[in-house]
């Protein structure tokens, strides 16, 4: 039982050290890691190197994965960029194996582990909340990590003499597959591929398992990280699930190829160790194998990444995401500007319909959280429209098309303002009783604005244009009455300044949304009149000319 207790204690020390070291490095690095992820990922090569660098710095591929998913959800990284950061993090996490192999098994740990813990905690206690404290936490983490490795090494020495591993020592397919399974289970239970890797390294260093079986265990450790990613993605956003699926695909493809080519890879690693003049110990060879087969995974994914990205983009699609995809914009029509403008006008009507849904929801009492998904879909569609507009600008247009494009862009700007005002309307007013006159005037004005917006904003692609386009006098009077009621209540100390400002801002947002919706409809009427003024023959000749 004593070796088992030593094994559990060594694992605990290693995990404690890893936790301290990761948290300390993240605190010490500060916003630099975020800048690397957001600014250094413009190409897939740079994204790959960023993943390697950041994971090497924080010694936690899980932390990098979580940060990457956050950047994707915030729109700072595309799915393609995030995939390569994740692939790079798989390579970067192999640095822990090198750290253990080159330091943990080569240097007398007792000479520096305990002093590191002491110095690190001294810095931590004297620099609480500062970068010095974070560096101290990192140093103490290093010490605890290596102390854990020393305990693990002793535990496996006792375990090797107490327990028979004849089945693994014999090798063969059964031994290899069972080693893969053990690696998966270890990583899943400990929620740390670094800790599982340390266990495999100490096992092979203690002569408990042969090198080929340990290499299979390393493949299992890599596969085990996918279980963590899958669990983290359950119930998460579509982008989080896509990123997790990319992580699973990378590790699964890499593992299958590595297992099929295991003897070849081990021979290649032995040759590389000899060429690089590394000490040919089992731990060094295993660390080299860990890095080599993850680099192999990157090489395998390089030609497959675009197909994988397209496949993942089509998966886990929510209704809001589907609504945010353009339905009329097609690169094939860009060669004929008139057709491109027709497609743009139809998509602009969809933007208007989405703005209509948002603003009516806000008027009906939707909260900012409930509007968030609609806003995300709206922003995605407007970004796609903006990209299409840039492409139209690059093509040669006739004078008539050149006049029509600014009108469509102005229409889109009106709808964007309406959507922005919906977000303002949804903001809650600080709690507290409101004067009856303010409640009555706001309820009346809210109903007026709702009826007007439901009338003038497009309800769909093919909706016919209503005749009304000028803001009704009754609505203007309703806004004036509400504003007057709010100011009178504030003057009578029935409203504090904060709630007065919030109510006035909401009223102004409703008025502005109504005005912008009316202007969009007026613009659509003018566009329709210009189109009708052109005869069918003129329209055909205009299309042929372009």
Number of C-alpha atoms within 10 A of each C-alpha: 9 9 19 14 11 20 23 15 16 25 22 18 23 28 22 17 25 27 21 22 27 22 20 25 23 21 21 20 16 13 10 12 20 16 11 17 25 18 14 18 24 13 12 19 16 19 28 25 22 25 32 25 21 26 29 20 17 25 25 26 27 22 16 23 25 16 16 27 26 16 18 19 17 11 12 17 22 17 24 22 24 29 29 28 29 29 26 29 30 31 26 26 28 25 21 21 25 19 14 22 23 15 13 23 20 9 10 11 17 12 9 15 21 17 14 20 22 16 15 23 21 15 21 23 13 12 16 13 11 14 18 19 22 28 24 30 32 31 27 29 30 26 29 27 29 27 23 29 26 21 21 29 25 17 23 24 18 19 21 16 12 11 10 11 15 11 12 21 16 14 17 12 12 13 22 23 18 17 26 26 18 20 28 24 18 22 24 19 11 15 17 21 29 25 24 27 28 25 24 29 30 27 23 22 23 21 15 23 26 18 22 21 25 27 29 24 29 30 29 28 31 28 27 28 23 23 18 19 21 16 11 15 19 11 9 11 14 18 22 25 21 25 26 26 20 25 23 21 15 25 23 17 14 23 24 12 14 23 19 10 11 19 12 12 18 21 12 15 22 18 13 16 18 12 9 8 9 13 12 12 13 19 27 23 22 28 24 23 26 25 20 20 23 26 17 15 22 21 12 15 19 12 10 11 18 12 11 17 18 12 11 20 15 10 14 14 15 12 11 15 17 13 19 24 17 21 13 17 21 13 11 9 16 21 15 17 21 25 17 24 22 17 19 25 23 20 23 25 23 24 29 29 20 26 29 27 20 26 29 17 19 24 17 14 14 19 15 17 12 14 18 13 16 22 22 18 20 25 16 19 24 22 15 15 22 15 11 19 18 10 14 22 13 9 11 14 18 14 8 11 17 15 11 18 22 11 17 22 16 14 24 23 17 24 26 21 16 28 26 17 25 28 21 20 28 22 17 15 15 12 7 9 9 13 14 11 15 21 15 13 19 22 12 16 24 21 15 19 24 19 13 20 23 16 18 24 26 26 19 16 15 10 11 9 17 12 11 13 20 13 18 14 9 11 19 16 12 21 24 15 17 24 19 15 20 26 19 15 18 17 12 10 10 15 21 14 13 10 18 19 16 17 23 17 17 23 22 17 20 26 22 16 27 26 21 22 30 23 20 24 23 19 18 19 16 13 15 12 11 12 13 11 11 12 10 11 9 11 15 11 11 15 14 10 11 14
